[in-house]
Amino acid sequence: MHETDVIAVMGACGPERAMYAERLSLATGKPLLPASRLSADDPAAQAAAFLPWLDLGDGVIAEFPADASVLEVIGTLAEHDNGLQLTGVVCIVDAPHLVDDLRRETYAGAPDPDETGMPRTRYTAHALLTVQQLEYASTIVLVNWAGLSTPDLSITMALVSHLAPSARLRLHQEATGPLPAAGTHRHHQEAPGWVQLLNGEFAPHMTDSRISAFRYENVRPLHPGRLTALLDERIESGQFGFVVRSAGFCRFATRSHTVAQWDHVGSMIAFSPVQVDDGMTEAEGLLAVGEDLAFIGLDLHHRALRIALDETALTDDELAAGPAAWAEFEDPFPVWQVTRSGE
């Protein structure tokens, strides 16, 4: 089967994204599938179903709406039986509004039928969609950057480089036109900055004294009540600087047999179960508890934030009391739907 090359163009700001996609189409000679022709419900699936039936020659530029998930776009277009080959993910960033986009508190809704086929709506934070589009891009293009001061431009470029160290970062120049996104795109799990930080491979190309990152590790599970207070009263208020992105893995003492993904950007944080080890003995389970987290932000106070995180973990006496006592701790977080081994 002949494969059609696809360059995906994504970004939170519609006018800038559409303009760049059109210019990239003209520069490469590839036809454009604009976001306006894709359904807001499932644009990735619609593009995958639509594109193979068209005579697109050497490929196509596919612009996706702001609410599209880059992970769904990559996963859908990377399937081997759909006649498509993803050759680039270009993320367009409106430089003056980047921090505001990462702080948005609104949510995008999309249909997501449950296991019985009943309709329901899945909500995803706009800020999370924005940061993931950055993290998984092969090329990031900053537009409208000329009005920024030199220090603000330095901060913006360093922040983008910390969030997506593997991406090519480019300042859009009207005179030179868009940069063709060449080369086969591969969905490496180590692409996001937070993953590289946890893997000990973090090396952003752009730096600024006000942008920093660090890794936090602790072998003890977290007290959910104290964690809530830390997030709501201290991190959210900016006591430790502006934590733009934090992500990784953790355990709540009240759910000690479940590893959870910590996924935070701006004002949004979510925890979701990724592994249940109820098949372990209690002694084995206690060897696997704890946190491995990456923090990226502006004017971060590393030492103070580390101390605050340490204070959120179980004390010596709490740890010695064991899981039965932990189950009685305050836990204000939503209940997780987990599938246990053997089910």
C-alpha positions as CSV (number, residue, x, y, z in Angstrom):
1,M,0.0,0.0,0.0
2,H,1.3,3.5,-0.9
3,E,1.7,5.6,2.2
4,T,0.8,9.2,2.2
5,D,3.2,11.4,4.2
6,V,1.4,13.7,6.7
7,I,2.8,16.7,8.5
8,A,0.5,17.6,11.4
9,V,0.2,21.3,12.3
10,M,-1.1,21.9,15.8
11,G,-1.3,24.8,18.3
12,A,-3.7,26.6,20.7
13,C,-4.1,29.8,18.7
14,G,-6.3,29.2,15.6
15,P,-5.4,32.2,13.4
16,E,-1.7,31.7,13.8
17,R,-1.9,28.0,13.3
18,A,-4.1,28.3,10.2
19,M,-1.8,31.0,8.7
20,Y,1.3,28.9,9.2
21,A,-0.3,25.7,7.8
22,E,-1.3,27.5,4.7
23,R,2.2,29.0,4.2
24,L,3.8,25.5,4.9
25,S,1.5,24.1,2.2
26,L,2.6,26.6,-0.3
27,A,6.3,26.2,0.6
28,T,6.2,22.4,0.3
29,G,3.8,22.1,-2.6
30,K,1.7,19.7,-0.4
31,P,-2.1,20.2,-0.3
32,L,-3.6,21.4,2.9
33,L,-6.4,19.7,4.9
34,P,-7.5,22.6,7.1
35,A,-8.8,22.2,10.7
36,S,-12.2,23.6,9.6
37,R,-12.9,20.4,7.6
38,L,-12.3,18.1,10.6
39,S,-14.9,17.3,13.2
40,A,-14.2,18.6,16.7
41,D,-15.4,15.3,18.2
42,D,-12.5,13.1,16.9
43,P,-10.3,15.0,14.4
44,A,-7.5,12.4,14.4
45,A,-9.8,9.6,13.4
46,Q,-11.6,11.7,10.8
47,A,-8.3,12.7,9.2
48,A,-7.1,9.0,9.2
49,A,-10.3,7.9,7.5
50,F,-10.4,10.8,5.0
51,L,-6.9,11.2,3.8
52,P,-6.2,7.7,2.2
53,W,-9.0,8.2,-0.2
54,L,-7.5,11.4,-1.7
55,D,-4.9,11.7,-4.4
56,L,-2.3,13.6,-2.4
57,G,0.9,12.8,-4.3
58,D,3.9,13.3,-2.1
59,G,1.9,14.1,1.0
60,V,-0.4,16.5,2.8
61,I,-0.3,19.2,5.5
62,A,-3.0,18.4,8.0
63,E,-4.0,21.2,10.4
64,F,-5.7,20.1,13.6
65,P,-8.0,22.1,15.8
66,A,-6.8,23.4,19.2
67,D,-8.7,20.8,21.1
68,A,-7.1,17.9,19.3
69,S,-4.9,15.6,21.4
70,V,-1.4,15.3,20.0
71,L,-1.2,11.8,21.5
72,E,-4.3,10.7,19.6
73,V,-3.0,12.3,16.4
74,I,0.3,10.5,16.7
75,G,-1.2,7.2,17.7
76,T,-3.9,7.3,14.9
77,L,-1.6,8.4,12.1
78,A,1.1,6.0,13.2
79,E,-1.1,2.9,12.7
80,H,0.4,0.7,10.0
81,D,-2.7,-0.2,8.1
82,N,-4.2,3.2,7.3
83,G,-1.9,4.2,4.4
84,L,-0.5,7.2,6.3
85,Q,3.0,8.0,7.5
86,L,3.5,10.8,10.0
87,T,6.6,12.7,9.0
88,G,6.4,15.7,11.4
89,V,4.4,17.4,14.1
90,V,4.7,21.2,14.0
91,C,3.4,23.1,17.0
92,I,2.7,26.8,16.5
93,V,3.1,28.9,19.6
94,D,1.9,32.4,20.0
95,A,4.9,33.5,22.0
96,P,3.3,36.4,24.0
97,H,0.4,34.2,25.1
98,L,2.3,31.0,25.9
99,V,2.2,31.3,29.7
100,D,-1.5,32.3,29.6
101,D,-2.2,29.2,27.5
102,L,-0.4,27.0,30.0
103,R,-2.4,28.6,32.9
104,R,-5.9,28.2,31.3
105,E,-8.4,26.6,33.6
106,T,-11.0,25.7,31.0
107,Y,-11.7,22.2,29.6
108,A,-12.4,20.7,26.2
109,G,-15.1,18.1,26.0
110,A,-15.3,15.1,23.6
111,P,-17.6,12.1,23.2
112,D,-16.1,9.0,24.9
113,P,-18.6,6.1,25.1
114,D,-18.1,3.8,28.2
115,E,-17.5,0.1,28.0
116,T,-21.3,-0.5,27.4
117,G,-21.4,1.9,24.5
118,M,-23.4,4.5,26.5
119,P,-22.6,8.1,25.6
120,R,-20.6,10.2,27.9
121,T,-18.2,13.1,27.7
122,R,-14.5,13.1,28.4
123,Y,-13.1,16.4,29.6
124,T,-9.4,17.4,29.1
125,A,-7.8,20.6,30.4
126,H,-6.9,23.0,27.6
127,A,-3.6,23.6,29.4
128,L,-2.8,19.9,29.2
129,L,-3.6,19.7,25.5
130,T,-1.3,22.8,25.0
131,V,1.7,21.4,26.9
132,Q,1.4,18.0,25.3
133,Q,1.4,19.5,21.8
134,L,4.7,21.2,22.8
135,E,6.2,18.1,24.4
136,Y,5.5,15.8,21.4
137,A,6.3,18.2,18.6
138,S,9.2,17.6,16.2
139,T,9.3,21.3,15.4
140,I,8.1,24.2,17.5
141,V,7.6,27.6,15.8
142,L,7.3,30.8,17.8
143,V,5.1,33.4,16.1
144,N,4.4,37.0,17.2
145,W,7.7,37.0,19.1
146,A,9.1,40.3,17.8
147,G,7.1,42.4,20.4
148,L,8.7,40.6,23.3
149,S,11.6,42.2,25.2
150,T,14.9,40.3,25.0
151,P,14.6,38.9,28.5
152,D,11.0,37.8,27.9
153,L,12.0,36.1,24.6
154,S,14.9,34.4,26.4
155,I,12.5,33.1,29.1
156,T,10.0,31.9,26.5
157,M,12.5,30.0,24.4
158,A,14.2,28.4,27.5
159,L,10.8,27.3,28.8
160,V,9.8,25.7,25.5
161,S,13.3,24.0,25.3
162,H,12.8,22.6,28.8
163,L,9.4,21.3,28.0
164,A,10.5,19.8,24.7
165,P,14.2,19.3,24.6
166,S,14.1,17.1,21.5
167,A,12.1,19.5,19.3
168,R,13.6,21.9,16.8
169,L,12.8,25.4,18.0
170,R,12.4,28.2,15.4
171,L,11.5,31.8,15.4
172,H,9.1,32.5,12.6
173,Q,10.5,35.0,10.1
174,E,8.0,36.4,7.6
175,A,10.8,37.0,5.0
176,T,12.0,33.4,5.0
177,G,8.6,31.6,5.1
178,P,7.9,28.4,7.0
179,L,10.4,25.7,7.7
180,P,9.5,22.4,6.0
181,A,9.1,19.7,8.6
182,A,11.1,16.9,7.1
183,G,12.2,13.5,8.3
184,T,10.1,10.7,9.7
185,H,8.5,11.4,13.0
186,R,8.8,8.8,15.6
187,H,6.8,8.8,18.8
188,H,9.5,8.4,21.4
189,Q,8.2,8.2,24.9
190,E,11.3,10.0,26.1
191,A,10.5,13.1,24.1
192,P,8.9,15.3,26.8
193,G,11.3,17.2,29.0
194,W,9.8,15.6,32.2
195,V,10.4,12.1,30.9
196,Q,14.0,12.9,29.9
197,L,14.5,14.4,33.4
198,L,13.4,11.2,35.1
199,N,15.6,9.2,32.7
200,G,18.7,11.3,33.5
201,E,18.9,12.4,29.8
202,F,17.7,16.0,30.2
203,A,19.7,18.5,28.1
204,P,17.7,21.5,26.9
205,H,19.3,23.5,24.1
206,M,18.1,26.9,25.4
207,T,18.7,28.1,28.9
208,D,17.8,31.1,31.0
209,S,18.6,31.9,34.6
210,R,15.0,32.1,35.6
211,I,13.9,28.8,34.0
212,S,14.9,25.6,35.8
213,A,14.1,22.0,36.3
214,F,14.8,19.4,39.0
215,R,13.9,15.8,39.8
216,Y,12.3,14.9,43.2
217,E,12.6,11.3,44.6
218,N,11.2,9.9,47.8
219,V,10.7,6.3,48.8
220,R,7.7,7.1,51.1
221,P,4.1,7.4,50.0
222,L,2.3,10.7,50.2
223,H,-0.3,11.7,52.7
224,P,-3.2,12.8,50.5
225,G,-4.6,15.4,52.9
226,R,-1.2,17.1,53.3
227,L,-0.7,16.9,49.5
228,T,-3.9,18.7,48.9
229,A,-2.9,21.5,51.2
230,L,0.5,21.8,49.5
231,L,-1.0,21.9,46.0
232,D,-3.9,24.3,46.8
233,E,-2.3,26.6,49.4
234,R,1.3,26.8,48.5
235,I,2.2,25.6,45.0
236,E,-0.9,27.2,43.4
237,S,-0.2,30.5,45.2
238,G,3.3,30.7,43.8
239,Q,5.1,30.3,47.1
240,F,7.9,28.3,45.4
241,G,7.8,30.2,42.1
242,F,5.7,29.4,39.1
243,V,5.6,25.6,38.6
244,V,4.7,25.4,34.9
245,R,4.9,21.6,34.6
246,S,5.3,18.7,37.0
247,A,4.8,15.1,36.1
248,G,5.9,11.6,37.0
249,F,4.8,8.9,39.3
250,C,3.7,8.7,42.9
251,R,1.8,6.7,45.6
252,F,-0.9,7.8,48.0
253,A,-0.6,6.1,51.4
254,T,-4.4,5.5,51.3
255,R,-4.0,3.6,48.0
256,S,-0.6,2.1,48.6
257,H,-0.8,-0.8,46.1
258,T,-1.4,1.6,43.2
259,V,1.2,3.5,41.3
260,A,-0.3,6.8,40.0
261,Q,0.7,9.2,37.3
262,W,1.2,12.7,38.5
263,D,0.2,15.1,35.6
264,H,0.3,18.8,36.3
265,V,0.4,21.9,34.2
266,G,-0.4,25.5,35.3
267,S,-3.5,25.4,37.5
268,M,-4.5,21.8,36.6
269,I,-3.4,18.6,38.2
270,A,-4.7,15.1,37.8
271,F,-3.7,11.7,39.2
272,S,-4.5,8.5,37.4
273,P,-3.7,4.9,38.2
274,V,-1.1,3.2,36.0
275,Q,-0.3,0.0,37.8
276,V,-1.8,-2.1,40.6
277,D,0.6,-4.4,42.5
278,D,-1.9,-6.2,44.7
279,G,-0.2,-9.4,43.8
280,M,2.8,-8.5,45.8
281,T,3.3,-9.4,49.4
282,E,3.2,-6.4,51.9
283,A,7.0,-6.5,52.3
284,E,7.5,-6.5,48.5
285,G,5.0,-3.7,48.1
286,L,6.7,-1.5,50.6
287,L,9.9,-1.7,48.5
288,A,8.1,-0.2,45.6
289,V,6.4,2.9,47.1
290,G,7.4,6.5,46.7
291,E,7.7,9.3,44.2
292,D,9.7,10.1,41.1
293,L,8.7,13.5,39.9
294,A,10.0,16.2,37.5
295,F,9.4,19.9,38.1
296,I,9.9,22.6,35.4
297,G,9.2,26.3,36.1
298,L,9.9,29.9,36.4
299,D,11.9,31.3,39.4
300,L,11.6,28.0,41.2
301,H,12.8,27.7,44.8
302,H,14.2,24.2,44.6
303,R,15.2,23.6,48.2
304,A,12.0,25.0,49.7
305,L,9.8,22.9,47.4
306,R,11.8,19.8,48.2
307,I,11.3,20.4,51.9
308,A,7.6,20.9,51.4
309,L,7.3,17.7,49.4
310,D,9.2,15.8,52.1
311,E,6.8,17.1,54.6
312,T,3.9,15.7,52.5
313,A,5.3,12.2,52.7
314,L,4.7,9.9,55.6
315,T,6.6,10.5,58.8
316,D,8.6,7.8,60.6
317,D,5.6,7.1,62.9
318,E,3.1,7.0,60.1
319,L,5.2,4.7,58.0
320,A,5.7,2.3,60.9
321,A,1.9,2.2,61.5
322,G,1.5,0.3,58.2
323,P,-1.2,0.2,55.4
324,A,-4.1,-0.5,57.7
325,A,-3.5,2.8,59.5
326,W,-2.9,4.6,56.3
327,A,-6.3,3.7,55.0
328,E,-7.8,6.0,57.6
329,F,-6.0,9.1,56.4
330,E,-7.9,12.0,54.9
331,D,-8.1,11.4,51.1
332,P,-10.0,14.2,49.2
333,F,-9.0,13.0,45.7
334,P,-11.5,11.3,43.4
335,V,-11.9,7.5,43.5
336,W,-10.0,5.7,40.8
337,Q,-11.4,2.9,38.7
338,V,-8.7,0.3,38.7
339,T,-8.5,-3.1,37.2
340,R,-6.8,-5.6,39.4
341,S,-4.7,-8.5,38.3
342,G,-6.8,-11.5,37.2
343,E,-9.9,-9.4,36.3
